[in-house]
Every structure is written in C-alpha cells, then in structure tokens.
Amino acid sequence: MHPEILTVTNNITQRSRASRAKYLQRMEQARQQGPHRATLSCGNLAHGFAACNAQDKADLRSLIKANIGIVSAYNDILSAHQPYETYPTLIKQAVSEVGSVAQFASGVPAMCDGVTQGQPGMELSLLSRDIIAMSAAVGLSHNMFDGGVMLGICDKIVPGLLLAALSFGHLPFVFIPAGPMPSGIPNKEKARVRQNYAQGKVTKEQLLAAETASYHAPGTCTFYGTANSNQLVVEIMGLHLPGASFVNPGTPLRDALTKAAARQVTRLTDLGDNYLPISKIIDAKAIVNGIVGLLATGGSTNHTMHLIAIARAAGYIVNWDDFAQLSAATPLLTRIYPNGQADINHFQQAGGMAVLIRTLLDAGLLHEDVHTIAGEGLRRYCQEPLIKDGSLIWQDAPAISTDLTVLSSSTEPFKEHGGLQVLSGNLGRAVMKTSALRQGASLIKASAVVFSNQHQLEAAFKAGELDKDCVVVVRFQGPKACGMPELHKLTPALGVLQDRGFKVALVTDGRMSGASGKVPAAIHVTPEALDGGLLAKIQTGDMMLVDAELGQLSLLVSEAELEQREAARFDHAENPSVIYGMGREMFAALRSQLTGAEQGACSLFTEQDIFNKHKE
C-alpha cells in the first residue's frame, strides 16, 4: 500500500475510534432484536402484508424467508431515473425465484439539477439529500425488512439513500444503478454552443437543438458530474455488483445485473450464513477507497461534502485535510468531460471500472482487504460482466485500458496529483477541482468583483463589466443563506472571459459540482458569508489571491482595515426566493440547521453532534 493512503486511513480510524464504536454498538443492538417481523403484533404484521398474494403472506408469516425492501427514486423528469419504472417488477420476480419476498417500501423525491439550473428550485437541491434520507428511513421504519435495495443515481439522491441505509446499518443493502444514456453530440461542441449563446452569437433555438442532441434519451447524463461520480464511488466502496455502474439502460445485460443484485441481497441477510450488513462494508478502508476513486478520476466536488456526511453516518470523522493528503498521493488517470472530451461511455469502452480498479489496486492506492456485496476483497471488481449463452457471467477485464487517451495507467497518468486541491487563507477554507485547469490558470492575483447572486454576474457580463483580469466573488450562496445551489450557469460566461485572454477565477460559498472545469473555482468557501465568513467584507476592487498550486485563498487587505469594515448584509429584497416560492418557505428551518460545507452541509446529527449542540 502507498504509505500516504495508509496514513490517512489510520488517521481517520484513530480520530473516529469513539464515534465508530458507538455506531457499531447501536447496530449490534438492532441486530439482536432479530428479524423485526417477529417483534410485530399480529395486527401490525397483518397490515404489513395485507396487499400481498397468498404465497408471499405465507412466506412472511413463517419468519424464515427474507423480505427485501425496495426504495426507489423513480420519476419521469429525471432521464437517469426513468428506467427505474420497471425495476420493482424485475426485483420482485428475481427475489421470488430464490424463495424470498420483496415489497416496495418507499419512494423518495428526486430532483434534476439540470432542470433547475439557474432557477429558484435549485435552492432545494442540496437540502433534498437529507429529505431523501429521511424519506427512505420512513419507508424502512416499518420493521418488515431483512435487507434492502436502493434505486438511485443522481446528485443528492445516492448520498441520501446511503445515509438512510447506514442508519439501518444492521441490514444488508445493495445499490442498483440504471446506467448512462447513449452518447449524444460531442461535449466540446455542446460547450462551444453554450459559450456562443452567452455572447449572443447563436439563437436560443440553436442552443436548444444542441442541448436536446446532448440530453436525448433515458439514462444518466454522460458527462462526469455528480451522478456518474456517485456510481463510480459506490462501486469502489463495494455496494454495486462488479461492473454494474455504466451499463446502458434497456439492454439484456442491464436487466440481468438488476436481477442478480436483487438475488444477492437475499444471500446477505441475517437469516442465512453469510450475514453482511452495510455497517460492516462501509468502514474506514471503504471510505478511503471511495475518496481515492473520486480523486483519480477528477470526480464531482460535491463529494467533499457528501462523503463527509456519509462517513459521519457510519461513525467516522473525515475532513478536507484527508482529501488533500489523498489527492497529493493519487494520480489523475482519466480524461472525462469536463476534464477531457470523452464521456462516460467512452470510459466504459476503454475498460471502465474493472481496469480502473485493477490499476489502482496494483499501484497500492486502494485497500484490497475490504468487504463487498460480491464477496471478500476488492480484487473481485477487476472483472467485468457479460451475457454468455443466455447467462450472466463475469470474466477478467483487460490488464490495461484499450484507450489510453481516456483511461491511463498509474505509470503515465495525466497528472501526478489528483483532481482536487484544498485552499486555505484568511477567507477560510475552500476546495477547487483542478483536473481540467489549463496550463498557467492555477494562479490568479487580481481585483475582486463582488456579487450577491449569480443573476447579478450574468448582467455584468452582458454589460461588458467583466472584460478584465478579475476574481469574481459570488457570496451568500452557502448552506444557511439559500441552501447552497449549484452555480453551473456561471460556467459559460467565465469560460468566455478566459477565452478572451483574461485571467479570471471564481470564489464562492456556493457549489459548482462536476461542471467546474477550465476556470479556477474556489468553491464551498467556509465559513460562509452569512455565518461570519470574511466573504461578507470583500469589496469590489480589493486585491485577492487564488493559488491552486500552493493551496492559498486570501483577501489582500490589511487586518486593520478589515476590522473597520462592516460585513455586508444578505439583502432579502435582492434574493426573495430564499423566503418564498417553489416551496422554499417550507425548508427555512432545515436550512438554518445545516452545518458548514466541511462538516458535510448536513442537518442529520449524530449523538455526539447533539451533545455538542446542547453543550454550547
């Protein structure tokens, strides 16, 4: 093993010793209660299987056959989740074939950031993660289940489902993906049309034609944003079947993998001899593996919050220093848009997860001795699935990538450093996705141009006020201010400025996710402007330093002057959407409970969090 990987793993283990022990103790207490159906009264149990057929009722009464809960984020508005419409039937059939029962336990909300981008609804996006976790927990709380399958892919949905699964950590869970849509127009062409539209060079009809040719079918969007990062991380953590992440929907292999996953969870329940709860799979080694996989592929920066929240749900304390140390030890092995022109289908064709995992294992960058839903050891995930003679089998993947321009080797990586940098300075801390930065774009020292929302920036760009070297500050976008929306809408305008020859950077307490690319973006700035952050004291014209090489983020104004300045106030008149509209008024209390970005931007507290809150 690479010594730095071992060091970070040991650091996480040591600092989390007490909290992890408490978590495992709770899970063991839950297990000791036995199959929960046995604790239900006759009336409870009768209600629980009233709608089942006669055979399923008999099986559930016997208490010796597994009942698998299905939790799904299906809806028609997410292309990635539309294929899930047929999954419950497939799962119930597969589970029945091995003598068990499956019931649909719960549907959870699932919003599409692509639809809400730049719109008021985006301010509910991050909040939806915790709502998804709570919604799944409501379905699972009926005490009817011996295990579960989780159907989710996109952005906040998989992290939310994983938080819920870990709260029921005495049960086994298998995550089942639906796969990416086929490739549309090249990502480079899509980006070109977007930038031309931002400059008024193409019409809205032309822009819509390009977007429609890109997002054109059922399945996950093919660029490497949070949705595909979710799938990669979950598979490396051992919660998918090997090679399941990026098989296209509507194919025989996809359906075969879905049925196999459903059957597999029945083998892991406490009713058999191979009991493997999710609390045993998600340990410090699995968490480090997930982070390494993310960094080696230049994945979504949203996981600098999600993986911290997920770790905490399993009793582990992870911070951005862990990410920074792992990033320094992890080479960048992929070029997938936005840090390259290939899409996730090209990655799959080059060897996909099996080749990636083999490469990282052989370089000593992943822990091999872990538990997975497919068996002991991560080496099992160096195999790829296929249909042969009508049956699903796994075979060893090629030893090396078939397209080294998309998926490289550990000896000839695209960069020696992973795709993430942590920045620190008098403004606090931030993260930056560095995998797609151009040569010479890592260091920006320029005057600030300050905005309180993304729409102000758009107006200033159109007016030509940003045609200069500058550090664009968009503040009051943090968790407590407005739910920390994605700011993808800024990308085309800032990319145009960079193409015009200006040195520009973005500094914000909001998010950019997997879409942050060639423009250096210091995001997730914490503390946020609304919560005492120095962001609130920046004035247009102040000199700022953004240095991705040395990890520096500083406001170059004297402490004496800053002490004299009053912090800007969050002007609700300029941001009415924070209060009302699109249901946001119902989320005000939840928004006020969110932790800072480095603590996972989470409202779901552990026992220790609650103790500390009362102590304050």
C-alpha positions in Angstrom: 0.0 0.0 0.0 1.1 3.6 -0.7 2.2 4.9 2.7 0.1 8.1 2.4 -3.1 6.0 1.8 -2.3 4.0 5.0 -1.5 7.2 7.0 -4.8 8.8 6.1 -6.8 5.6 6.8 -5.1 5.3 10.2 -5.8 9.0 11.0 -9.5 8.6 10.2 -9.6 5.4 12.3 -7.9 6.9 15.3 -9.9 10.1 15.4 -13.1 8.2 14.9 -12.5 5.4 17.5 -15.1 6.5 19.9 -17.8 7.5 17.5 -17.3 4.4 15.3 -17.6 2.2 18.4 -20.9 3.8 19.4 -22.3 3.3 15.9 -21.3 -0.3 15.8 -22.8 -0.8 19.3 -26.1 0.6 18.1 -26.1 -1.6 15.0 -25.4 -4.7 17.1 -28.3 -3.9 19.4 -30.6 -3.6 16.4 -29.4 -6.9 15.1 -30.0 -8.7 18.5 -33.7 -7.9 18.1 -33.8 -10.5 15.3 -35.9 -10.3 12.2 -38.2 -7.4 13.1 -41.3 -9.0 11.8 -41.1 -11.3 14.8 -41.5 -8.3 17.2 -44.6 -7.1 15.4 -48.1 -7.7 16.9 -50.5 -9.8 14.8 -52.3 -6.6 13.8 -49.0 -4.9 12.8 -48.0 -7.9 10.7 -51.4 -8.3 9.1 -51.3 -4.7 8.0 -47.7 -5.2 6.6 -48.6 -8.0 4.2 -52.3 -7.3 3.7 -51.8 -6.5 0.0 -49.5 -9.4 -0.7 -50.6 -12.6 -2.6 -51.3 -15.7 -0.6 -47.8 -17.2 -1.1 -46.0 -14.1 0.0 -48.3 -13.9 3.0 -47.4 -17.4 4.0 -43.7 -16.8 3.5 -43.7 -13.6 5.6 -45.7 -15.3 8.4 -43.1 -18.1 8.5 -40.3 -15.6 9.5 -37.7 -17.8 7.9 -37.7 -16.2 4.4 -36.2 -12.9 3.7 -38.3 -9.8 2.9 -36.4 -7.2 0.9 -37.5 -3.6 0.9 -37.3 -1.7 -2.3 -36.6 2.1 -2.0 -36.8 3.9 -5.3 -36.2 7.4 -6.6 -38.1 6.8 -9.8 -39.7 9.6 -11.7 -40.2 10.6 -15.3 -38.5 14.0 -15.1 -35.0 12.6 -14.5 -33.8 10.8 -17.5 -31.4 8.8 -15.3 -34.3 7.5 -13.1 -36.9 6.9 -15.8 -35.7 3.4 -16.4 -36.5 2.5 -12.7 -40.2 2.3 -13.6 -39.8 -1.4 -14.5 -37.3 -2.3 -11.8 -39.6 -3.2 -8.9 -41.3 -5.9 -11.1 -37.9 -7.3 -12.1 -36.7 -7.3 -8.5 -39.8 -9.0 -7.1 -39.5 -11.7 -9.7 -35.8 -12.3 -9.1 -36.3 -12.4 -5.3 -39.3 -14.7 -5.6 -37.2 -17.1 -7.8 -34.9 -17.7 -4.8 -37.7 -18.2 -2.3 -37.9 -14.8 -0.7 -40.2 -11.8 -0.9 -39.7 -8.2 -2.0 -42.0 -5.3 -1.1 -41.9 -1.7 -2.4 -41.0 0.1 0.8 -40.8 3.7 -0.2 -40.5 6.2 -3.0 -38.2 9.2 -2.3 -38.1 12.6 -4.0 -35.5 13.1 -6.8 -34.9 16.5 -8.4 -32.9 17.1 -11.5 -30.2 19.8 -11.2 -30.1 20.0 -15.0 -33.8 21.2 -15.0 -33.4 23.6 -12.0 -30.1 25.0 -13.0 -30.2 28.8 -12.5 -33.8 28.5 -11.4 -35.4 29.0 -7.9 -35.8 25.3 -7.4 -32.1 24.8 -7.4 -32.0 26.2 -3.8 -33.8 23.0 -2.7 -31.2 20.7 -4.3 -28.7 20.2 -1.5 -31.5 20.2 1.1 -33.1 17.3 -0.8 -30.3 15.0 0.2 -31.4 15.0 3.8 -35.0 14.8 2.9 -34.3 11.7 0.7 -32.5 10.1 3.7 -35.4 10.8 6.0 -38.0 9.7 3.4 -36.2 6.4 2.9 -36.0 5.9 6.7 -39.7 6.4 7.0 -40.3 3.5 4.5 -37.7 1.2 6.2 -39.1 2.0 9.7 -42.0 -0.4 9.3 -39.7 -3.2 10.7 -40.8 -5.5 7.9 -37.4 -6.0 6.2 -34.4 -8.2 6.3 -32.5 -6.2 3.7 -33.0 -3.6 1.0 -32.2 -2.5 -2.5 -31.7 1.2 -3.3 -32.6 2.6 -6.7 -31.0 5.9 -7.2 -28.3 7.6 -9.4 -28.1 11.3 -9.5 -26.6 14.2 -7.4 -28.1 14.2 -3.9 -30.1 11.0 -4.3 -27.4 8.3 -3.9 -25.8 10.1 -0.9 -29.3 10.5 0.7 -30.1 6.8 0.2 -26.7 5.8 1.6 -27.3 8.0 4.7 -30.6 6.2 5.2 -29.1 2.7 4.7 -26.4 3.5 7.2 -29.0 4.4 9.8 -30.4 0.9 9.3 -26.8 -0.4 9.2 -27.7 -3.8 10.8 -29.3 -4.7 7.4 -27.6 -5.6 4.1 -28.2 -3.2 1.2 -27.4 -3.4 -2.5 -27.4 -0.3 -4.7 -28.7 -0.8 -8.2 -27.9 1.6 -11.0 -29.7 2.2 -14.3 -26.8 3.2 -16.4 -25.9 6.2 -18.7 -27.8 7.2 -21.9 -26.0 6.6 -25.2 -23.6 9.3 -26.2 -25.0 12.4 -27.9 -23.2 15.3 -29.6 -19.6 15.7 -28.5 -19.1 17.6 -25.3 -16.7 20.0 -26.9 -19.5 21.0 -29.4 -22.0 21.4 -26.6 -19.7 23.7 -24.7 -19.0 25.7 -27.8 -22.6 26.4 -28.5 -23.2 27.4 -24.8 -20.4 29.9 -24.9 -21.6 31.3 -28.2 -25.1 31.7 -26.8 -23.6 33.6 -23.8 -22.0 36.0 -26.3 -25.2 36.3 -28.4 -23.6 34.5 -31.4 -26.3 31.8 -31.7 -30.0 31.8 -31.1 -32.0 30.2 -28.3 -33.4 27.7 -30.9 -29.8 26.7 -31.8 -28.9 26.3 -28.2 -32.0 24.2 -27.5 -31.1 22.0 -30.5 -27.6 21.4 -29.1 -28.9 20.6 -25.6 -31.5 18.3 -27.0 -28.9 16.4 -29.0 -26.8 16.0 -25.9 -29.6 15.0 -23.4 -31.6 12.8 -25.6 -32.6 9.5 -24.1 -33.3 7.6 -20.9 -30.2 7.2 -18.7 -27.7 9.2 -16.8 -26.2 12.4 -18.4 -22.9 11.2 -20.0 -20.6 13.9 -18.6 -18.7 13.2 -15.5 -20.7 15.2 -12.9 -22.1 14.1 -9.6 -24.4 11.4 -11.0 -21.6 9.4 -12.6 -19.3 10.2 -9.7 -21.9 8.6 -7.4 -21.9 5.4 -9.4 -18.1 5.2 -9.5 -17.7 5.8 -5.8 -20.5 3.4 -4.8 -19.0 0.6 -6.9 -15.5 1.1 -5.5 -17.0 1.0 -2.0 -18.4 -2.4 -2.8 -22.1 -1.6 -2.9 -22.7 -2.4 -6.6 -22.2 -5.7 -8.3 -18.8 -5.6 -10.2 -19.0 -3.6 -13.4 -22.7 -2.6 -12.9 -22.2 1.2 -12.9 -22.1 2.2 -16.5 -24.1 -0.4 -18.5 -26.6 1.3 -20.7 -30.3 1.0 -19.8 -32.7 -1.1 -21.8 -30.1 -3.8 -22.6 -30.2 -7.5 -21.7 -27.0 -7.1 -19.6 -28.6 -4.2 -17.6 -31.7 -6.3 -16.7 -29.5 -9.3 -15.9 -27.4 -7.2 -13.5 -30.6 -5.9 -11.8 -32.0 -9.4 -11.2 -28.6 -10.6 -9.9 -28.3 -7.7 -7.5 -31.8 -8.5 -6.1 -30.9 -12.1 -5.6 -27.6 -11.2 -4.0 -29.1 -9.1 -1.2 -31.1 -12.2 -0.1 -27.9 -14.1 0.4 -26.5 -11.4 2.8 -29.4 -11.3 5.4 -29.1 -12.5 9.0 -31.4 -15.4 8.1 -28.5 -17.2 6.4 -24.9 -18.0 6.9 -23.4 -15.0 5.0 -24.7 -12.1 7.0 -23.1 -8.9 5.8 -24.7 -5.7 6.9 -23.8 -2.4 5.3 -22.3 -1.2 8.6 -19.6 -3.8 8.0 -19.0 -2.9 4.4 -18.6 0.9 5.0 -15.6 1.1 7.2 -12.5 3.5 7.1 -10.9 1.5 4.3 -14.0 1.6 2.1 -14.4 5.4 2.7 -10.7 6.0 1.7 -11.2 3.8 -1.4 -14.2 5.9 -2.4 -12.2 9.2 -2.0 -9.2 7.8 -3.9 -11.5 6.6 -6.8 -13.1 10.1 -6.9 -9.7 11.8 -7.0 -8.1 9.5 -9.5 -10.9 10.4 -12.0 -11.4 14.1 -11.3 -14.9 13.5 -9.9 -17.5 15.8 -8.5 -16.5 18.3 -5.8 -20.0 17.7 -4.2 -18.4 14.6 -2.7 -16.2 16.8 -0.5 -19.5 17.2 1.4 -21.3 14.0 0.7 -18.6 11.6 1.6 -18.0 13.5 4.9 -21.7 13.2 5.7 -21.7 9.6 4.7 -18.7 8.9 6.8 -20.2 10.6 9.8 -23.4 8.4 9.4 -21.1 5.4 9.8 -19.3 6.8 12.8 -16.3 8.2 11.0 -14.9 11.8 11.1 -13.4 12.8 7.8 -12.2 16.3 6.8 -10.8 18.2 3.9 -7.3 17.6 5.0 -7.8 13.9 4.4 -9.0 14.8 0.9 -5.9 17.0 0.3 -3.5 14.3 1.5 -5.1 11.6 -0.6 -5.2 13.9 -3.6 -1.4 14.5 -3.3 -0.8 10.8 -3.4 -3.3 9.9 -6.1 -2.6 10.4 -9.8 -5.2 11.5 -12.3 -6.0 8.6 -14.5 -9.0 9.7 -16.6 -9.9 12.4 -19.1 -13.7 12.5 -19.0 -15.6 15.8 -19.7 -15.3 18.4 -18.2 -11.6 17.5 -17.7 -11.4 15.9 -21.2 -13.6 15.4 -24.3 -14.6 11.8 -23.7 -17.8 10.9 -21.9 -18.7 8.1 -19.5 -19.5 5.7 -22.3 -16.0 6.2 -23.7 -14.6 5.4 -20.3 -16.7 2.2 -20.2 -15.4 1.2 -23.6 -11.8 1.8 -22.6 -12.1 -0.7 -19.8 -14.3 1.1 -17.3 -14.4 0.3 -13.6 -12.6 -3.1 -13.8 -9.5 -1.6 -15.4 -9.6 1.5 -13.2 -9.8 -0.6 -10.0 -7.1 -3.0 -11.2 -4.8 -0.1 -12.0 -5.4 1.5 -8.6 -5.0 -1.8 -6.7 -1.8 -2.7 -8.5 -0.4 0.7 -7.6 -1.2 0.2 -3.9 -3.7 3.1 -3.9 -6.8 1.1 -2.9 -7.4 -1.2 0.1 -7.9 -4.7 -1.3 -8.9 -6.3 2.1 -12.4 -5.0 2.3 -15.9 -6.5 2.4 -18.2 -6.1 -0.6 -21.6 -7.3 -1.6 -19.9 -9.6 -4.1 -17.6 -11.2 -1.6 -14.4 -10.6 0.3 -11.7 -8.5 -1.3 -11.9 -5.7 -3.9 -9.9 -7.7 -6.5 -13.3 -9.3 -7.4 -14.1 -5.9 -9.0 -11.4 -6.4 -11.6 -13.9 -8.5 -13.5 -16.5 -7.3 -16.0 -20.0 -8.8 -16.5 -21.3 -10.1 -19.8 -24.1 -12.3 -21.1 -22.8 -15.7 -22.4 -25.1 -18.4 -23.7 -28.0 -16.6 -22.1 -26.4 -16.4 -18.6 -24.8 -13.6 -16.7 -21.1 -14.3 -16.0 -18.0 -12.3 -15.0 -14.6 -12.5 -16.7 -11.3 -10.9 -16.1 -11.1 -7.4 -17.7 -8.1 -6.4 -19.9 -5.0 -5.7 -17.9 -4.7 -2.2 -19.4 -7.0 0.4 -20.9 -7.9 0.0 -24.6 -7.9 3.8 -25.0 -5.1 5.5 -23.0 -6.3 8.9 -24.0 -9.4 8.3 -21.8 -8.2 5.9 -19.1 -4.4 5.9 -18.5 -2.0 3.9 -16.4 -0.6 4.7 -13.0 2.9 4.9 -14.5 1.8 7.5 -17.1 -1.0 9.5 -15.5 -2.5 12.6 -16.9 -1.4 14.4 -13.8 0.7 13.3 -10.8 -1.8 15.0 -8.5 -5.4 14.0 -8.0 -8.2 16.3 -9.3 -8.7 18.3 -6.1 -7.0 21.0 -4.1 -7.9 22.4 -0.7 -7.3 26.1 -0.3 -6.8 28.0 2.9 -6.2 31.6 4.0 -7.8 34.5 5.8 -11.0 33.8 3.8 -11.3 30.4 5.4 -11.2 27.1 3.5 -12.4 26.1 0.1 -12.0 23.3 -2.4 -11.1 23.5 -6.1 -11.4 21.0 -8.9 -8.1 21.2 -10.6 -8.2 18.3 -13.1 -9.4 20.4 -16.0 -7.4 23.6 -15.4 -5.3 24.9 -18.3 -1.6 25.4 -18.0 -1.0 28.7 -16.2 -4.5 29.1 -14.9 -3.8 27.9 -11.4 -2.6 31.3 -10.0 -4.8 34.4 -10.1 -3.9 37.6 -8.4 -6.4 40.3 -9.4 -9.1 42.7 -8.1 -12.4 41.4 -6.8 -15.8 42.0 -8.5 -18.4 41.2 -5.9 -22.0 39.9 -6.4 -24.6 38.6 -4.1 -26.2 36.2 -6.6 -25.5 34.6 -9.9 -28.0 36.7 -11.8 -26.1 39.9 -11.0 -23.0 38.4 -12.5 -24.8 37.5 -15.7 -26.0 41.1 -16.1 -22.5 42.4 -15.5 -21.0 40.0 -18.1 -23.5 41.1 -20.7 -22.7 44.7 -20.0 -19.0 44.1 -20.6 -18.1 45.0 -17.0 -16.0 41.8 -16.5 -13.7 42.2 -19.6 -10.6 42.3 -17.4 -8.4 40.2 -15.1 -10.6 39.7 -12.0 -11.6 37.4 -9.2 -15.4 37.1 -9.4 -16.9 36.7 -5.9 -20.4 35.3 -5.6 -21.4 35.2 -1.9 -24.5 34.5 0.1 -24.8 31.1 -1.7 -23.9 28.9 1.3 -26.0 26.3 3.0 -27.6 28.6 5.6 -28.1 31.5 3.1 -30.0 29.8 0.4 -29.4 26.1 0.5 -26.1 26.2 -1.4 -27.3 25.9 -5.0 -25.2 24.7 -7.9 -23.8 27.7 -10.0 -23.4 26.0 -13.3 -25.0 28.9 -15.1 -21.8 30.9 -14.4 -19.5 28.5 -16.4 -20.2 29.7 -20.0 -19.7 33.4 -19.1 -16.5 32.8 -17.2 -15.2 30.5 -19.9 -15.8 33.2 -22.5 -13.7 35.7 -20.4 -10.9 33.2 -20.1 -11.0 32.5 -23.9 -10.8 36.3 -24.5 -7.4 36.2 -22.7 -8.4 37.4 -19.3 -7.2 35.8 -16.1 -10.3 35.0 -14.1 -11.2 33.0 -11.1 -14.4 32.3 -9.1 -14.7 32.5 -5.3 -18.0 31.4 -3.8 -19.6 29.8 -0.8 -21.9 28.0 -3.3 -21.3 24.9 -5.4 -20.1 24.1 -8.9 -20.1 20.3 -8.7 -18.7 18.2 -11.6 -19.3 21.0 -14.0 -16.4 23.1 -12.8 -13.8 22.9 -15.4 -11.2 25.1 -17.0 -12.0 28.2 -14.9 -10.3 28.0 -11.4 -13.2 28.0 -9.0 -12.7 28.2 -5.2 -16.0 26.8 -4.0 -17.6 25.7 -0.8 -15.9 28.6 1.0 -16.4 28.1 4.7 -17.3 29.9 6.9 -20.0 31.1 4.5 -20.8 34.8 4.2 -24.0 34.6 6.2 -22.3 32.7 9.0 -19.4 35.1 9.9 -17.3 34.5 6.9 -14.8 37.1 5.7 -16.5 36.8 2.3 -19.1 39.3 3.6 -16.4 42.0 4.0 -14.9 41.8 0.5 -15.4 44.9 -1.6 -15.2 45.3 -5.4 -11.6 46.4 -6.2 -10.0 44.5 -3.3 -6.9 42.5 -4.4 -7.3 38.8 -4.0 -5.0 35.7 -4.4 -6.3 32.4 -5.6 -3.4 29.9 -5.9 -4.3 26.3 -6.7 -0.6 25.2 -6.7 0.2 26.3 -3.1 -3.4 26.0 -1.8 -3.9 29.6 -0.9 -7.0 31.7 -0.8 -6.5 35.2 0.6 -8.0 38.7 0.6 -5.0 41.0 0.3 -6.4 43.7 2.6 -4.8 44.6 6.0 -6.3 43.3 9.2 -6.6 46.8 10.5 -8.8 47.9 7.6 -10.9 44.7 7.7 -11.6 45.3 11.4 -13.1 48.7 10.5 -15.4 47.3 7.8 -18.9 46.2 8.4 -19.9 42.9 6.9 -22.4 43.1 4.0 -25.9 42.0 4.9 -27.8 39.4 3.0 -30.4 41.5 1.1 -33.6 39.6 1.1 -35.1 42.1 -1.3 -32.4 41.0 -3.9 -33.0 37.4 -3.0 -36.7 36.9 -2.4 -36.5 33.3 -3.5 -34.8 32.5 -0.2 -38.0 33.2 1.6 -40.9 32.2 -0.7 -41.7 30.5 -3.9 -41.4 26.9 -5.2 -42.0 25.6 -1.7 -38.8 27.1 -0.2 -40.6 28.6 2.7 -41.2 25.1 4.0 -37.4 24.5 4.1 -36.4 27.5 6.2 -36.0 25.6 9.5 -34.0 22.8 7.8 -31.7 25.4 6.1 -30.9 27.0 9.4 -29.7 23.7 10.8 -27.2 22.9 8.1 -23.6 22.5 9.2 -20.8 24.1 7.2 -19.5 22.6 4.0 -16.5 20.9 5.5 -18.8 19.2 8.0 -21.0 17.8 5.2 -23.6 20.6 5.0 -25.8 18.2 6.8 -28.9 18.6 9.1 -28.8 15.0 10.3 -26.9 14.9 13.6 -25.1 12.1 15.3 -25.3 11.6 19.1 -22.0 13.5 19.5 -23.3 16.4 17.4 -26.4 16.6 19.5 -24.3 16.5 22.7 -22.1 19.3 21.5 -25.0 21.4 20.4 -26.6 21.2 23.9 -23.3 21.9 25.5 -23.0 25.2 23.5 
